Amino acid sequence: MQFFKALIPGAILTFVVSTLMGRAHSTGGWLQIHHYFIQEQGFYWSWVLFAIGTGLAWMIMIITPK
C-alpha cells in the first residue's frame, strides 16, 4: 500500500522538475526529458525521474514510524 501512496509524490516531483527543465529546452542528460503530446496538450515527462522520485518517496514512507 505504501508503494501506491508513493506514486503521487513521485508524479508531482517528476511533473514539476521536467516542466522547469523542459521549458529551458534541456533534456536533462541522463534524465531523458521528452516533450509528449496527448490530445494536442503538450507536457514534459521523464520516466527515469519518475522511477527515482517514486522510489525515494516509497523509502521515506517505509522508514517513517506509524
Summary of the structure (lengths in Angstrom):
residues: 66
radius of gyration: 13.3
end to end distance: 13.4
largest distance: 43.8
contacts: 168
relative contact order: 0.25
helix: 64%
strand: 15%
